[in-house]
Structures are given as structure tokens and as C-alpha cells.
Amino acid sequence: FSVIAKMLHDYLERHGDAWKTLSLDKATGDFLHSLLTKYGHDSAAATAILAVEKRLVSSTPTSAKTVEGMLRPGETLEGLISSSNHLSATTKAAVQAASLSGRSCC
């Protein structure tokens, strides 16, 4: 999924919201093909993305324990996030979505 997410990121970075009215012309088709070639056939590019993902996944439990260790007794990270005036609504929504899916946001 990380490789597909990176492909989508690269496409959106170059074309923005153009996909909403997409009519597959040669230039768009060529670009999509180049992404598939880059990440689908270039194992080095895909391996690099997967290595970063693996490091993130392996460091998440340690980070969570570190954060939990800094909280006051009875205090939760989710509680701090929801009461913060310095976080954007988007950040708060991402935390809530992660919580609902059973995944850790931090």
C-alpha cells in the first residue's frame, strides 16, 4: 500500500485535482505508465519506501510508550489532543479516525 500511496502522491503533486475531470490523453497516460514503471518494476524505489515504512512501524510502540510516560496519571493523549487549541481540525480528525480504526496515531 505504501508504494501505491507514493504513486498517488506523485500524481497529485504533479496534476492536482485534474483527476476529477480526467480524460486520459497521451501525456497523462505516459506519466501514469512512468509511475507504474518506476515503482512497479524498479525494486530499489519500492524497497526504499517499504524500508521507511518498516522503520516507522517498528518505532511506533517505543514512541507511544515514551509519550505515555510523559503523561500525568489518568491523562490520555487523545484527551490532550481533543482539548488542544493549537491543533488543526484536520489533525484532530486524523487522530479520531486512527482511534476508530484501532490504529495508533502517534
Backbone torsions as a table, in degrees:
resi	resn	phi	psi	omega
1	PHE	NA	-31.7	-179.4
2	SER	-63.0	-39.7	-179.3
3	VAL	-66.9	-42.0	178.0
4	ILE	-64.5	-40.9	177.9
5	ALA	-61.8	-40.5	178.2
6	LYS	-65.6	-39.9	177.5
7	MET	-62.1	-44.5	179.1
8	LEU	-63.1	-43.0	177.8
9	HIS	-58.6	-47.6	-179.7
10	ASP	-61.8	-40.8	179.3
11	TYR	-64.5	-48.5	-178.1
12	LEU	-66.0	-33.8	178.2
13	GLU	-63.5	-36.9	-177.9
14	ARG	-85.8	-37.8	-171.6
15	HIS	-112.5	-9.9	179.3
16	GLY	60.4	-137.0	-177.7
17	ASP	-84.6	13.6	-178.7
18	ALA	-60.6	-22.8	-179.1
19	TRP	-62.0	-23.7	-178.0
20	LYS	-65.6	-28.4	179.2
21	THR	-121.6	33.5	-173.3
22	LEU	-66.0	127.8	166.7
23	SER	-125.1	117.1	-169.1
24	LEU	-67.4	97.3	175.0
25	ASP	-93.7	177.7	-175.8
26	LYS	-63.0	-42.1	-178.0
27	ALA	-63.4	-44.2	179.4
28	THR	-66.3	-43.9	178.4
29	GLY	-60.8	-41.2	178.5
30	ASP	-64.3	-40.4	179.9
31	PHE	-65.9	-46.0	178.3
32	LEU	-60.3	-40.6	178.0
33	HIS	-62.8	-40.1	179.7
34	SER	-65.3	-35.7	176.5
35	LEU	-65.9	-44.4	178.7
36	LEU	-61.7	-39.5	178.4
37	THR	-66.9	-44.6	-177.3
38	LYS	-62.5	-50.0	-174.6
39	TYR	-94.7	-21.2	-179.1
40	GLY	-87.8	-33.6	-176.8
41	HIS	-110.9	-21.4	179.7
42	ASP	-90.2	94.1	-175.1
43	SER	-64.2	-25.7	179.4
44	ALA	-65.7	-42.7	179.4
45	ALA	-65.4	-45.4	179.4
46	ALA	-67.0	-39.8	-179.8
47	THR	-63.6	-38.5	179.1
48	ALA	-63.4	-42.9	178.9
49	ILE	-64.6	-45.3	-179.4
50	LEU	-65.8	-33.1	178.1
51	ALA	-66.1	-41.6	177.6
52	VAL	-63.4	-44.4	179.0
53	GLU	-60.1	-43.0	-179.2
54	LYS	-62.7	-41.5	178.2
55	ARG	-64.9	-39.7	178.3
56	LEU	-63.6	-45.6	-179.3
57	VAL	-63.3	-40.8	-177.9
58	SER	-73.0	-25.5	-179.3
59	SER	-90.1	-12.6	-177.7
60	THR	-59.4	-47.9	-179.7
61	PRO	-60.2	-40.7	179.4
62	THR	-64.6	-43.4	178.8
63	SER	-62.7	-42.4	-179.7
64	ALA	-62.8	-42.7	179.0
65	LYS	-64.6	-38.7	178.8
66	THR	-63.2	-46.1	179.4
67	VAL	-64.8	-45.4	179.8
68	GLU	-60.1	-34.7	179.3
69	GLY	-67.4	-21.9	-179.8
70	MET	-90.8	-9.8	-178.8
71	LEU	-79.6	152.2	174.6
72	ARG	-72.8	157.0	177.9
73	PRO	-56.3	131.2	179.8
74	GLY	83.9	-8.4	-179.1
75	GLU	-88.2	141.2	178.0
76	THR	-118.8	153.5	177.8
77	LEU	-62.5	-41.2	179.5
78	GLU	-61.2	-38.6	177.6
79	GLY	-63.8	-42.7	177.6
80	LEU	-63.1	-42.5	-178.9
81	ILE	-64.6	-46.2	-177.4
82	SER	-66.6	-28.0	-178.7
83	SER	-92.0	-4.8	-177.6
84	SER	-74.6	138.2	174.7
85	ASN	-94.9	-4.1	-175.1
86	HIS	-99.7	-3.9	-179.6
87	LEU	-101.2	146.0	179.6
88	SER	-74.9	161.6	176.7
89	ALA	-61.7	-33.5	179.2
90	THR	-63.9	-43.0	179.1
91	THR	-63.9	-44.4	179.8
92	LYS	-63.3	-38.5	178.5
93	ALA	-66.3	-38.3	178.3
94	ALA	-64.5	-40.8	178.2
95	VAL	-63.9	-43.6	-180.0
96	GLN	-64.4	-42.2	179.1
97	ALA	-63.4	-40.8	178.1
98	ALA	-64.0	-40.6	179.9
99	SER	-64.9	-42.2	-179.3
100	LEU	-67.5	-29.8	179.8
101	SER	-88.2	0.4	178.5
102	GLY	81.0	13.8	179.8
103	ARG	-105.4	154.6	177.7
104	SER	-86.5	139.5	178.6
105	CYS	-89.6	-19.5	-172.9
106	CYS	-130.7	NA	NA
